[in-house]
Amino acid sequence: MMKPHPRNARIKGSALRPNRFIFGDAMDEQGLEPCEYVVHTESPAFVCRLVGYDVTPFDGRDQDAFASALLFDEGDNATIYVCNPGFRLFDFNFHDTTPTAAELHAICDEAMKIYLQLQEHREREATMPAREMRAYPIKPLLPAARSAAVKALQAMALEACERPMSKLQLSGLVQQTLAQDDQAVMTEAQLGLLTQPQARDLLLATARDCIAFPEVVRKDGSILSFELWALPFAFSRAQGGAWWHFPMMERVEPVLADALGLPEKKILWMSPTCFTVEMLNERSCQDLVHLAPVMDLGCDYAPVNPEDARATYEAARQTQDPRLMLAFIPFLVERGALPPDQARRHARKALDAVMPLVQEAIGREMEYGEAELFAPMPWWEALASGIGSVNRKRLGLTLALCGAQLGGLKALHAEAEYQPEHLSYEVLLRESGREEVVARLPWLLVPDVAPDRSRALDDLTYCLREAGVPLAERISRLH
């Protein structure tokens, strides 16, 4: 709650330091000044003016690579900084210590490189056209056609187990099956192979690879191979519903590519379509097979009709439904351009760089509370990591509240019942000897072509065992 400051109160500063470089305009009596200002907030702190279209001659002015010089104007008795992109820094005012020429030159080089990146982002935003959104609605096959497709897929998986040369044909058939937008074909095929675990595992692995390692065939006949990665994004919502299309996410692309150390000419495309757990479960992740071809065309992928989805969201956001939500922000990288160990080394730098832009993109379209962005990882690893983190966070908070209420966890036991319609376990926490439920929470399965129920239960059992809470699985009986 806010309260007014007494006139003689001591003003408290923020623990969060401002950015090292601040760029901005200023106003005088005549209006907007004809130059920008650069503020360097760290020692040696200074303010200077910045102008463009500078043609001052210096060694390196005509070279293609970035070049700069720190010059002294004897007539004006002033130091100026110039660089070959055509910018000049001058009128330096130092606030604590005066740096040496070499120190000031290095600081100005850093300032200009950041300023040029900001200019690029501004130009991209100013010229960012509204992109076409392509939706691929569910198209169920007729029963006879579906049955034939299921049998063909099962037969090819069995054949590929016997004849490794048939694996290429299996990959093509799986790609065709996923692209036809009747996810029941893949689901029924893999369920029908439960008694043939080798063939089923091969079928599922092939489907996962088609999604995680998409290949795009262009009109000129060239083939471009990608890897699908994602940034898990957890956020709280006070209202119901969640939106999923964020056009400003495109601005994250160059920042993320730079932070991850991606080679300059390698492609990194950030999807403006963010996938919630519910969206992934609805189509068993199969519609992700469309993401790479759509983005390669310069379009945005829409999981459902955008107009209908927006109307549903606007209606849902009028309701109060406080909850923690998890979504995944996919991005595509040229295959082999981003080794996983390189991504891990640069993960913290990447998160620090892109978090403000992600928050701005999300906040432009949807109100949310606290948010947390997780490290970028290959698609299936990102799903497992994001779900695992949210499950543990929710369980840890619930157990902490129960422990505070009961004076500890010794008298607590848990029951888990599988909820197939939600692809999650409902976990009930009870005090020993009592029937009433102390708390309840969902334990989500990892979205997949074939979600692994036993893996989710094993993970829940392990977490509760670590907390000293026994778990029993309750089997629901249908009457």
Residue pairs with C-beta under 8 A, 6 or more apart in sequence:
5 11
17 41
18 41
19 41
20 40
20 41
20 42
20 110
21 38
21 39
21 40
21 41
21 110
21 111
21 114
21 115
22 38
22 39
22 41
23 36
23 37
23 38
23 39
23 50
23 115
23 118
24 36
24 37
24 39
25 32
25 33
25 36
25 37
26 32
26 33
26 37
27 33
34 51
35 49
35 50
35 51
36 49
36 50
36 51
37 47
37 48
37 49
37 50
38 47
38 48
38 49
38 50
38 89
38 111
38 115
39 46
39 47
40 46
40 47
40 107
40 111
43 96
43 97
44 94
44 95
44 96
44 97
44 98
44 99
44 103
44 104
44 107
45 94
45 95
45 96
46 92
46 93
46 94
46 95
47 92
47 93
47 95
48 89
48 90
48 91
48 92
48 93
49 89
49 90
49 91
50 87
50 88
50 89
50 115
51 87
51 88
51 90
52 86
52 87
52 88
53 86
54 82
54 86
54 87
54 88
55 86
56 71
56 80
56 82
56 88
58 67
58 69
58 71
58 82
59 67
59 69
60 67
60 68
60 69
60 84
61 67
61 84
62 84
63 84
66 83
66 84
66 85
66 113
67 83
67 84
68 81
68 82
68 83
68 84
68 105
68 108
68 109
68 112
69 81
69 82
69 83
69 105
70 79
70 80
70 81
70 101
70 104
70 105
70 108
71 79
71 80
71 81
71 82
72 78
72 79
72 80
73 79
73 80
78 90
78 91
79 90
79 92
79 101
79 104
80 88
80 89
80 90
81 88
81 89
81 90
81 104
81 105
81 108
82 88
82 89
83 109
83 112
85 112
85 116
87 112
87 115
89 108
89 111
89 112
92 104
99 107
117 254
117 258
120 254
121 251
121 254
121 255
124 250
124 251
124 254
125 248
125 251
128 247
128 250
130 247
131 247
131 272
131 298
131 299
131 300
132 298
132 299
132 300
133 245
133 299
133 300
133 301
133 302
133 306
134 290
134 294
134 297
134 299
134 300
134 301
134 302
135 302
135 303
135 304
135 305
135 306
136 181
136 287
136 290
136 301
137 181
137 304
137 305
138 181
138 182
138 183
138 283
139 180
139 181
139 182
140 146
140 182
140 184
141 149
141 180
141 182
141 184
141 185
146 182
146 184
146 185
146 188
149 177
149 180
149 182
149 185
150 185
150 188
150 189
150 192
152 173
153 173
153 174
153 177
153 185
153 186
153 189
153 203
154 189
154 192
154 193
154 199
154 203
156 166
156 169
156 170
156 173
157 170
157 189
157 193
157 196
157 199
157 200
157 202
157 203
157 206
158 193
158 196
158 199
159 166
159 170
160 166
160 167
160 169
160 170
160 199
160 202
161 196
161 198
161 199
161 202
167 202
167 206
170 202
170 203
170 206
171 206
171 209
171 210
174 186
174 203
174 206
174 207
174 210
175 210
175 289
177 185
177 186
177 189
178 186
178 207
178 210
178 211
178 286
178 289
179 289
179 290
181 287
183 283
183 284
183 286
183 287
186 207
186 284
186 286
186 449
187 284
187 450
189 203
190 200
190 203
190 204
190 207
190 449
190 450
193 199
193 200
193 203
194 200
204 449
204 450
207 286
207 449
208 380
208 448
208 449
210 289
211 228
211 285
211 286
211 288
211 289
211 379
211 449
212 227
212 228
212 378
212 379
212 380
213 225
213 226
213 227
213 228
213 335
214 225
214 226
214 228
214 289
214 291
214 292
214 293
214 332
215 223
215 224
215 225
215 226
215 292
216 223
216 224
216 225
216 226
216 292
216 293
216 296
217 223
218 224
218 296
224 267
224 296
224 334
225 334
225 335
226 267
226 292
226 332
226 333
226 334
226 335
227 332
227 333
227 334
227 335
227 336
227 338
227 378
228 288
228 291
228 292
228 330
228 331
228 332
228 378
228 379
229 330
229 331
229 332
229 333
229 338
229 343
229 376
229 377
229 378
229 379
229 382
230 328
230 329
230 330
230 331
230 376
230 377
230 379
230 382
230 383
230 386
231 328
231 329
231 331
231 354
231 358
231 373
231 374
231 375
231 376
231 382
232 326
232 327
232 328
232 329
232 373
232 374
232 382
232 383
232 385
232 386
232 389
233 274
233 326
233 327
233 328
233 329
233 358
233 362
233 371
233 372
233 373
233 374
234 324
234 325
234 326
234 327
234 371
234 372
234 374
234 386
234 389
234 390
234 393
235 324
235 325
235 327
235 362
235 368
235 369
235 370
235 371
235 372
236 322
236 323
236 324
236 325
236 368
236 369
236 370
236 371
237 321
237 322
237 323
237 325
237 367
237 368
237 369
238 320
238 321
238 322
238 367
238 369
239 316
239 317
239 318
239 319
239 320
239 321
239 367
240 316
240 317
240 318
240 319
240 320
240 321
241 312
241 313
241 315
241 316
241 317
241 319
241 321
242 276
242 313
242 325
242 327
242 366
243 310
243 313
243 365
243 366
244 273
244 274
244 275
244 276
244 279
244 303
244 309
244 327
245 272
245 273
245 274
245 300
245 302
245 306
245 365
246 272
246 273
246 274
246 361
246 362
246 364
246 365
246 366
247 272
247 300
247 361
248 272
248 357
248 360
248 361
248 364
249 270
249 271
249 272
249 274
249 329
249 358
249 361
250 270
250 272
251 357
251 361
252 270
252 354
252 357
252 358
252 361
253 268
253 269
253 270
253 331
255 353
255 354
255 357
256 268
256 270
256 331
256 350
256 353
256 354
256 376
257 266
257 268
258 353
259 346
259 349
259 350
259 352
259 353
259 354
260 268
260 338
260 342
260 343
260 346
260 350
260 376
261 342
261 346
262 268
262 333
262 337
262 338
263 337
266 333
266 334
266 337
266 338
267 332
267 333
267 334
267 337
268 331
268 332
268 333
268 334
268 337
268 338
269 295
269 331
269 332
270 329
270 330
270 331
271 291
271 295
271 300
271 301
271 329
271 330
271 331
271 332
272 300
272 361
273 291
273 300
273 301
273 302
273 303
273 330
274 327
274 328
274 329
274 362
275 288
275 303
275 327
275 328
275 330
276 325
276 326
276 327
277 325
277 326
277 327
277 387
277 444
277 447
279 303
280 328
280 383
280 447
281 423
281 447
281 451
283 303
284 447
284 448
284 449
284 450
284 451
285 447
285 448
285 449
286 449
287 303
288 330
288 379
290 301
291 301
291 330
291 332
292 332
294 300
294 301
295 301
295 332
302 309
303 309
317 367
324 390
324 393
324 394
326 386
326 387
326 390
326 444
328 382
328 383
328 386
329 358
330 379
331 376
340 377
340 378
343 350
343 375
343 376
343 377
344 375
347 375
347 376
348 375
350 375
350 376
351 373
351 374
351 375
354 373
355 373
358 373
359 371
362 368
362 371
374 382
374 385
374 386
374 389
375 385
376 382
377 385
380 448
383 446
383 447
383 448
384 446
387 444
387 445
387 446
387 447
388 446
388 459
390 444
391 443
391 444
391 459
391 460
391 463
392 463
394 441
394 442
395 427
395 441
395 443
395 460
395 463
395 464
395 467
398 429
398 439
398 441
399 409
399 412
399 429
399 467
399 469
401 439
402 409
402 412
402 429
402 438
402 439
403 409
403 412
405 438
406 412
406 431
406 438
409 467
409 468
409 469
410 468
411 431
411 432
411 433
412 429
412 430
412 431
412 432
412 438
412 469
413 429
413 430
413 432
413 469
413 470
413 471
413 472
414 427
414 428
414 429
414 430
414 464
414 469
414 470
414 471
414 472
415 427
415 428
415 430
415 471
415 472
415 473
415 474
416 425
416 426
416 427
416 428
416 443
416 457
416 460
416 471
416 472
416 473
416 474
417 425
417 426
417 428
417 473
417 474
417 475
417 476
418 425
418 426
418 453
418 457
418 473
418 476
419 425
419 426
419 442
422 442
423 444
423 445
423 447
423 451
424 442
424 443
424 444
424 445
424 456
425 442
425 443
425 445
425 456
425 457
425 460
426 440
426 441
426 442
426 443
427 440
427 441
427 442
427 443
427 460
428 437
428 439
428 440
428 474
429 437
429 438
429 439
429 440
429 441
429 469
430 436
430 437
430 438
431 438
443 456
443 460
444 456
445 451
445 452
445 453
445 455
445 456
446 452
446 455
446 456
457 473
460 471
461 471
464 470
464 471
465 471
